[in-house]
Amino acid sequence: MSSALERCNELATITAVPGRIDRFHLTPEHKRANELVGSWMEQAGLRSWVDAAGNVCGRREGATPGLPALLLGSHLDTVPDAGKYDGPLGVVLGIEVASRLRNVDLPFALEVIGFADEEGTRFGVTMLGSKAVAGTWEASYLDAHDADGVSVREAMLAFGLDPEGVSGAARRDLAGYLEAHIEQGAELQDAGLALGVVTSICGARRFSLTVLGEARHAGGTPFVRRKDALIGASHIVLEVERIARGRGIVATVGRLEVSPGAVNVIPGKVDLSVDLRAGTDGDRDAAWDEIRASITQHCAGRGLQLSIREEHTAKAALCSPRLQEAVAAGISATGRNDVARLYSWAGHDGMVLEPITDIGMLFIRCHDGISHHPDEAVRAEDVELAAHAFTQAVRSLAVR
């Protein structure tokens, strides 16, 4: 078994709930993971520290001290009942690259980072670690609370961090950011490929919708008098899929709450969510415009009220051509001439860093595209190829 997989297995033992993987931001498990990863960084020849936002960092200087840094990394936090590889695999592969290049002079400093919070599981705000590094941390985040009523401010103090000093994690001295990550999809598997180059991280928009009708007796109300909110919501679900598929993007209705929810009452209200993702913001927004026009017209035709509230917007992040070519060169160095290029349909820390530095990503095949689940799985030989490709990508950048 590769050292990267062994380290992922070891990180998986750091969990709040035995028998599953629960490792959340600013918890004792977060602190233990930082300590362990920091020790691996030191073994790889990096000087390690924990920054003002709780990210664990390691650095070795380039040919001369003080050069801008090429940053490698991913996140160490998890969703509830997570798999072993979403996030941690990218961190340990970054450390593996640093170890393999420890005696190679580079024209930039080399750093590895384990972001403290990407998933947003504990406080409901995603990518707190990378937002601090990007300098886009907002003071309002300190007042976000977890399910037990503990605020980010209180959790930071308990962790040993200064809530007023998060700006100290911001960086403006980066030469680029590279991340290795499981694909969280099945395109590589379907193509019979172990590795791929990410061209962009998809842009997402999320909406909360409410369909209001009229709750009435299920037996005593004929169809001509009904204002069934669930019929309207059902049309929305179908239109979201139809339009997204037709436009080649992905969209999901992940939440559907029906009121009053009685078997003999016509639904009077339905709350639902819509998540849209596309490789470009233009494709995503055009799909939403078509969806909104269709569902608005349908609900009006049935005498239903439709309200829409946008909850989240994330711009698509384009991977820089320079880093795409470096990753492609790394994959070619493994003996593959056919280099796959694909979107990332999931969000990653790189999309937060893109405004401050070039970003690039290496995707690694994962079994059946399963992620955010204990059945996450990768092949040992794929991980070894990824370690070689990631190392060669850094070498390619050094030559350029």
C-alpha positions as CSV (number, residue, x, y, z in Angstrom):
1,M,0.0,0.0,0.0
2,S,1.3,3.5,-0.9
3,S,2.3,5.8,1.9
4,A,-0.5,8.2,0.8
5,L,-3.1,5.6,1.3
6,E,-1.6,4.6,4.7
7,R,-1.8,8.2,5.8
8,C,-5.4,8.5,4.6
9,N,-6.2,5.4,6.7
10,E,-4.5,6.9,9.7
11,L,-6.4,10.2,9.3
12,A,-9.6,8.2,9.1
13,T,-9.1,7.1,12.7
14,I,-9.3,10.7,13.9
15,T,-13.1,11.0,14.2
16,A,-15.7,12.2,16.7
17,V,-17.7,9.1,16.2
18,P,-16.1,5.7,16.3
19,G,-17.0,3.5,13.3
20,R,-17.4,6.4,10.9
21,I,-15.5,9.5,9.9
22,D,-16.7,12.8,11.4
23,R,-14.0,15.4,11.5
24,F,-15.3,18.9,11.7
25,H,-13.9,22.5,11.9
26,L,-12.3,23.7,15.2
27,T,-12.9,20.5,17.1
28,P,-10.5,18.3,19.0
29,E,-10.4,16.1,16.0
30,H,-9.4,19.0,13.8
31,K,-6.5,19.8,16.2
32,R,-5.3,16.2,16.2
33,A,-5.4,16.0,12.4
34,N,-3.4,19.2,12.2
35,E,-0.8,17.8,14.6
36,L,-0.5,14.6,12.6
37,V,-0.3,16.3,9.2
38,G,2.2,18.8,10.6
39,S,4.5,16.0,11.7
40,W,4.3,14.5,8.2
41,M,5.2,17.8,6.7
42,E,8.3,18.1,9.0
43,Q,9.3,14.6,7.9
44,A,9.1,15.7,4.3
45,G,11.5,18.6,5.0
46,L,8.9,21.3,5.4
47,R,8.7,23.9,8.2
48,S,5.2,23.5,9.6
49,W,2.8,25.8,11.4
50,V,-0.9,26.4,11.9
51,D,-2.1,29.8,10.5
52,A,-4.5,32.3,11.9
53,A,-7.5,30.5,10.5
54,G,-6.6,27.0,11.7
55,N,-5.1,25.7,8.4
56,V,-2.0,23.5,8.8
57,C,0.8,24.7,6.5
58,G,4.3,23.5,5.6
59,R,7.0,25.4,3.6
60,R,10.4,24.8,2.1
61,E,12.2,27.7,0.5
62,G,13.1,27.8,-3.1
63,A,16.6,28.5,-4.6
64,T,16.6,31.7,-2.7
65,P,14.7,32.6,0.5
66,G,11.5,34.5,0.2
67,L,10.3,33.5,-3.3
68,P,6.6,33.3,-4.0
69,A,5.2,29.8,-3.2
70,L,3.6,27.2,-5.3
71,L,0.9,25.9,-3.0
72,L,-0.3,22.3,-3.0
73,G,-3.1,21.0,-0.9
74,S,-6.7,20.2,-0.1
75,H,-8.9,20.1,3.0
76,L,-8.9,17.9,6.1
77,D,-12.5,18.4,7.3
78,T,-15.3,16.0,6.3
79,V,-19.0,15.7,5.8
80,P,-20.8,13.5,8.4
81,D,-20.1,9.8,7.9
82,A,-17.5,10.6,5.2
83,G,-15.2,8.6,3.0
84,K,-11.4,8.5,3.5
85,Y,-10.2,10.4,0.4
86,D,-12.3,13.5,-0.3
87,G,-9.8,16.2,0.8
88,P,-7.2,14.2,2.8
89,L,-5.8,12.4,-0.3
90,G,-4.9,15.8,-1.9
91,V,-3.1,16.9,1.3
92,V,-1.0,13.7,1.7
93,L,-0.2,13.7,-2.0
94,G,1.1,17.3,-1.6
95,I,3.3,16.1,1.2
96,E,4.5,13.2,-1.0
97,V,5.5,15.6,-3.7
98,A,7.4,17.7,-1.2
99,S,9.2,14.6,0.0
100,R,10.2,13.5,-3.5
101,L,11.5,17.0,-4.4
102,R,13.2,17.8,-1.1
103,N,16.7,17.8,-2.6
104,V,15.6,19.6,-5.9
105,D,16.3,23.3,-6.2
106,L,13.1,25.0,-7.3
107,P,12.6,28.6,-8.7
108,F,9.7,29.0,-6.1
109,A,9.0,28.1,-2.6
110,L,7.0,24.9,-2.2
111,E,4.2,24.8,0.3
112,V,1.5,22.3,1.3
113,I,-1.7,23.2,3.1
114,G,-4.4,21.3,4.8
115,F,-7.5,23.6,4.8
116,A,-9.4,23.7,8.0
117,D,-12.9,23.9,6.6
118,E,-14.1,23.3,3.1
119,E,-17.3,21.4,3.6
120,G,-19.0,23.9,6.0
121,T,-20.5,21.0,7.9
122,R,-20.3,22.5,11.4
123,F,-21.1,26.1,11.0
124,G,-23.0,26.1,7.7
125,V,-20.5,28.4,5.9
126,T,-18.3,26.6,3.3
127,M,-14.6,27.1,2.6
128,L,-13.7,29.1,5.7
129,G,-10.1,28.0,5.5
130,S,-9.5,29.0,1.9
131,K,-11.5,32.2,2.3
132,A,-9.1,33.2,5.0
133,V,-6.1,32.5,2.8
134,A,-7.8,34.4,-0.1
135,G,-8.5,37.4,2.1
136,T,-12.2,37.1,1.6
137,W,-13.1,36.1,5.1
138,E,-16.0,38.2,6.4
139,A,-16.4,39.3,10.0
140,S,-20.0,38.0,10.1
141,Y,-18.6,34.4,9.9
142,L,-17.6,34.8,13.5
143,D,-21.3,34.9,14.5
144,A,-22.3,31.7,12.7
145,H,-23.3,28.9,15.1
146,D,-23.2,25.2,15.1
147,A,-26.1,22.9,16.1
148,D,-25.1,23.2,19.8
149,G,-25.2,27.0,19.7
150,V,-21.4,27.4,19.7
151,S,-20.3,30.3,17.5
152,V,-17.2,30.4,15.3
153,R,-15.8,33.1,17.6
154,E,-16.2,30.8,20.6
155,A,-14.8,27.8,18.8
156,M,-11.7,29.7,17.6
157,L,-11.0,30.8,21.2
158,A,-11.3,27.3,22.4
159,F,-9.0,26.1,19.6
160,G,-6.4,28.6,20.6
161,L,-6.9,31.1,17.7
162,D,-7.6,34.8,17.8
163,P,-11.0,35.5,16.2
164,E,-9.9,39.1,15.4
165,G,-6.6,37.9,13.8
166,V,-7.9,35.8,10.9
167,S,-6.6,38.4,8.4
168,G,-3.2,37.1,9.3
169,A,-3.8,34.0,7.1
170,A,-4.3,36.0,3.9
171,R,-1.7,35.5,1.2
172,R,-0.6,37.6,-1.7
173,D,2.7,35.8,-2.4
174,L,1.6,32.7,-4.3
175,A,3.0,31.5,-7.6
176,G,0.0,29.2,-8.1
177,Y,-2.2,26.6,-6.4
178,L,-2.4,22.9,-7.4
179,E,-4.8,20.4,-5.9
180,A,-5.1,16.6,-6.4
181,H,-8.6,15.3,-5.7
182,I,-10.8,12.3,-6.3
183,E,-13.0,13.0,-9.2
184,Q,-16.3,12.6,-7.3
185,G,-17.8,11.5,-10.7
186,A,-17.4,8.6,-13.0
187,E,-16.1,10.1,-16.3
188,L,-12.5,8.8,-15.8
189,Q,-13.8,5.4,-14.8
190,D,-16.0,5.2,-17.9
191,A,-13.1,6.3,-20.1
192,G,-10.8,3.7,-18.5
193,L,-8.4,6.4,-17.3
194,A,-6.7,6.9,-13.9
195,L,-6.1,10.6,-14.1
196,G,-7.4,13.7,-15.7
197,V,-6.8,17.5,-16.0
198,V,-9.5,19.8,-14.6
199,T,-10.4,22.6,-17.0
200,S,-12.7,24.5,-14.6
201,I,-14.5,24.2,-11.3
202,C,-18.2,24.6,-12.0
203,G,-20.2,27.6,-11.1
204,A,-23.2,26.9,-8.8
205,R,-26.4,28.7,-7.9
206,R,-28.8,27.5,-5.2
207,F,-32.4,28.5,-4.7
208,S,-35.2,28.0,-2.2
209,L,-38.6,27.9,-3.7
210,T,-42.1,27.9,-2.2
211,V,-45.2,26.9,-4.0
212,L,-48.4,28.1,-2.4
213,G,-51.8,26.6,-3.2
214,E,-54.8,25.7,-1.1
215,A,-55.2,22.9,1.4
216,R,-58.6,21.4,1.1
217,H,-60.4,18.1,1.7
218,A,-59.0,15.4,-0.6
219,G,-62.4,13.8,-1.2
220,G,-64.7,16.8,-1.3
221,T,-62.7,18.9,-3.8
222,P,-63.0,18.1,-7.5
223,F,-60.0,18.6,-9.8
224,V,-61.4,21.8,-11.3
225,R,-61.4,23.5,-7.9
226,R,-58.0,22.3,-6.7
227,K,-54.9,24.4,-6.2
228,D,-52.5,21.5,-5.5
229,A,-49.1,22.9,-4.5
230,L,-47.5,19.5,-4.9
231,I,-48.6,19.2,-8.6
232,G,-46.9,22.6,-9.2
233,A,-43.8,21.4,-7.3
234,S,-43.7,18.1,-9.3
235,H,-43.7,20.1,-12.5
236,I,-40.7,22.1,-11.2
237,V,-38.8,18.9,-10.4
238,L,-39.4,17.5,-13.9
239,E,-38.6,20.8,-15.6
240,V,-35.3,21.2,-13.7
241,E,-34.2,17.8,-15.0
242,R,-35.5,18.2,-18.5
243,I,-33.9,21.6,-19.1
244,A,-30.6,20.7,-17.4
245,R,-30.2,17.5,-19.4
246,G,-31.0,19.3,-22.6
247,R,-28.4,22.0,-21.9
248,G,-25.7,19.5,-20.7
249,I,-25.4,20.9,-17.2
250,V,-26.4,19.3,-13.8
251,A,-29.2,20.3,-11.6
252,T,-30.8,18.8,-8.5
253,V,-33.9,19.1,-6.4
254,G,-32.6,17.8,-3.1
255,R,-35.3,19.0,-0.6
256,L,-39.0,18.7,-0.9
257,E,-41.3,19.5,2.1
258,V,-45.0,19.1,1.8
259,S,-47.6,20.8,4.0
260,P,-49.8,19.9,5.8
261,G,-48.6,16.4,4.9
262,A,-51.8,14.5,5.6
263,V,-52.9,11.6,3.4
264,N,-56.5,13.1,3.0
265,V,-55.5,16.7,2.5
266,I,-54.6,18.4,-0.8
267,P,-51.1,19.9,-0.4
268,G,-51.4,23.6,0.3
269,K,-47.7,24.4,0.4
270,V,-44.4,22.9,-0.8
271,D,-40.9,24.1,0.0
272,L,-38.1,22.8,-2.3
273,S,-34.5,23.5,-3.3
274,V,-32.8,23.7,-6.6
275,D,-29.1,23.4,-7.1
276,L,-27.6,24.3,-10.6
277,R,-24.0,23.7,-11.7
278,A,-22.3,24.2,-15.0
279,G,-18.8,24.6,-16.4
280,T,-19.4,28.2,-17.2
281,D,-21.5,30.8,-15.5
282,G,-23.2,31.7,-18.8
283,D,-24.4,28.1,-19.3
284,R,-25.7,27.9,-15.8
285,D,-27.5,31.2,-15.9
286,A,-29.1,30.5,-19.2
287,A,-30.5,27.3,-17.9
288,W,-31.9,29.0,-14.8
289,D,-33.6,31.7,-17.0
290,E,-35.3,28.9,-19.0
291,I,-36.3,27.0,-15.8
292,R,-37.6,30.1,-14.1
293,A,-39.7,31.1,-17.1
294,S,-41.2,27.7,-17.5
295,I,-42.1,27.1,-13.8
296,T,-43.5,30.6,-13.3
297,Q,-45.8,30.1,-16.3
298,H,-46.9,26.7,-15.1
299,C,-47.7,27.8,-11.6
300,A,-49.6,30.8,-12.7
301,G,-51.7,28.6,-15.0
302,R,-52.7,26.5,-12.1
303,G,-53.5,29.4,-9.8
304,L,-50.5,28.8,-7.6
305,Q,-48.2,31.4,-6.1
306,L,-44.4,30.8,-6.6
307,S,-41.7,32.5,-4.6
308,I,-38.0,32.1,-5.3
309,R,-35.1,33.1,-3.1
310,E,-31.5,32.7,-4.2
311,E,-29.4,31.3,-1.3
312,H,-26.0,30.9,-2.8
313,T,-23.9,31.9,-5.9
314,A,-20.4,30.7,-6.7
315,K,-18.7,31.8,-9.9
316,A,-17.1,29.1,-12.1
317,A,-13.3,29.1,-11.6
318,L,-11.2,28.5,-14.7
319,C,-8.0,26.6,-14.3
320,S,-5.2,28.5,-15.8
321,P,-3.8,27.2,-19.1
322,R,-0.3,27.3,-17.6
323,L,-1.2,24.9,-14.8
324,Q,-3.4,22.8,-17.0
325,E,-0.5,22.1,-19.2
326,A,1.7,21.3,-16.2
327,V,-0.8,18.8,-14.9
328,A,-1.1,17.3,-18.5
329,A,2.7,17.0,-18.7
330,G,2.6,15.2,-15.3
331,I,0.0,12.7,-16.6
332,S,2.0,12.2,-19.8
333,A,5.0,11.4,-17.7
334,T,3.1,8.3,-16.4
335,G,3.0,6.9,-19.9
336,R,-0.4,8.2,-21.0
337,N,-0.6,10.0,-24.4
338,D,-4.4,10.5,-24.2
339,V,-4.9,13.1,-21.4
340,A,-8.5,13.6,-20.4
341,R,-9.7,17.1,-19.7
342,L,-12.9,17.5,-17.7
343,Y,-15.0,19.9,-15.6
344,S,-15.2,19.5,-11.8
345,W,-18.9,19.4,-11.0
346,A,-18.1,19.7,-7.3
347,G,-16.8,22.8,-5.6
348,H,-13.2,23.0,-4.3
349,D,-11.0,25.4,-2.4
350,G,-9.3,26.4,-5.6
351,M,-12.4,28.3,-6.7
352,V,-11.9,30.6,-3.7
353,L,-8.2,31.1,-4.4
354,E,-8.7,31.7,-8.2
355,P,-9.0,35.5,-7.7
356,I,-5.6,35.7,-6.1
357,T,-3.5,33.2,-8.0
358,D,-3.5,30.7,-10.9
359,I,-5.2,27.4,-10.0
360,G,-4.9,23.9,-11.4
361,M,-6.3,20.4,-10.5
362,L,-5.4,16.8,-11.0
363,F,-8.4,14.4,-10.9
364,I,-8.0,10.8,-9.7
365,R,-10.4,8.1,-10.6
366,C,-12.7,6.9,-7.8
367,H,-14.9,3.8,-7.8
368,D,-18.2,4.5,-9.5
369,G,-17.9,8.2,-8.8
370,I,-19.0,7.6,-5.2
371,S,-18.1,10.4,-2.7
372,H,-19.3,11.9,0.5
373,H,-20.0,8.3,1.6
374,P,-18.1,5.6,3.4
375,D,-17.9,3.6,0.1
376,E,-15.5,6.1,-1.4
377,A,-12.7,4.0,-2.9
378,V,-9.6,4.5,-5.0
379,R,-7.1,2.1,-6.5
380,A,-3.6,1.9,-5.0
381,E,-2.0,1.9,-8.5
382,D,-4.0,5.1,-9.4
383,V,-2.7,6.8,-6.3
384,E,0.9,5.9,-7.2
385,L,0.3,7.3,-10.7
386,A,-1.1,10.4,-9.2
387,A,1.9,10.9,-6.9
388,H,4.2,10.6,-9.9
389,A,2.1,12.9,-12.1
390,F,1.7,15.5,-9.4
391,T,5.5,15.5,-8.8
392,Q,6.2,15.8,-12.5
393,A,3.7,18.6,-12.8
394,V,5.7,20.6,-10.2
395,R,8.9,19.7,-12.1
396,S,7.3,21.0,-15.3
397,L,6.5,24.3,-13.7
398,A,10.0,24.6,-12.4
399,V,11.4,24.1,-15.9
400,R,9.0,26.6,-17.4
